[in-house]
Amino acid sequence: MRVVVIDYNGGNLASAAQATRRAAQQRGVEAEVIISGEESVLQSADRLILPGQGAFADCAHGLHQAGLQPVLERMTRDGTPFLGICVGMQLMAESGLEHGRTEGLGWIKGEVARMEPVPGDTAGTAGTLRLPHMGWNTLDFTPGAHPLTEGVQPGEHAYFVHSYALRHGNAAECVMTTQYGGKVPAMVARGARCGTQFHVEKSQEVGLTLLGNFLQWQPVP
């Protein structure tokens, strides 16, 4: 199996690749995990991973400049499994509002907008939820909701770092949520395309379980 971590100046590439190698080893999956932004290399992939950190607009611009959107569109439409991580997940949306409105890939419904700090209490003292949302939060989902959730239990924790989140999405495309001043989409999926707002590569065993499931996932496009 060839897994390509997509290089489009989106950051966080090496840690995503390393976590994927570890997940493959744990599952006994023979996988070559490489980092590349070459279209010919992407076309040879059995799995595609799109990490991302920073601003939606910058990452969208990097993907456009790399000229990779057409090959991603074609391959994922034909059934090649795709995993977007953090901003990589956000890019699946119709648009992002960070630094102005920017078009996304349009694979899922909704837009990515700044989260609103609200009165709350996450540390035992009254105050305001701060941005970015940074740290470990519980995952809320229905067991069996998606093949990538197998082996993960509702209430387990994943690691988040973000100030923007998906809103006005399609409930049928939202697999997991978390709570941070309200319900926040944590994982989305449609066809062969899925994404996590949390960093799977930083989420320890939960992240490795999800990555292992991704390596063995056979989606229906």
RAWO-V229273 format. One line per field, one symbol per residue. ss: DSSP state (2 for helix, 1 for strand, 0 for the rest). phi: phi as a letter, one per 40 degrees, with the letter a starting at -180 (. if undefined). burial: 1 if it has 16 or more other C-alpha atoms within 10 Angstrom, else 0. A space follows every 50 residues. Layout:
ss: ???
phi: ???
burial: ???
//
This chain:
ss: 01111100000022222222222222200001111100222220001111 00000222222222220022222222200011111022220000110000 01100000001111000011000000110000111111010000002220 00000011111101111000222111111000111111110011110002 220222222222222200000
phi: .bbbcccbgcggcccccccccccccccgccbcbbbabcdccdccccabbb caahcdccccccccccgcccccdccccchccbbcbfcdccccccabbcgg cbcbcgcbchbbbccccbdaabbgbcibccbccbhcbcbbacdgcadccd gbbdgcbbbbaabbacbfccdccccbbbbaghcbdbabaagcbbabcccc cbbfcccccccccccbcbccc
burial: 01111111111110011011111100000010111010100110111111 11101111111110000100010011101111111111111111111100 01111011111111100001000000001100100011111000000110 01100011111111111010001111110110011111111111111111 111011111111111000000
//
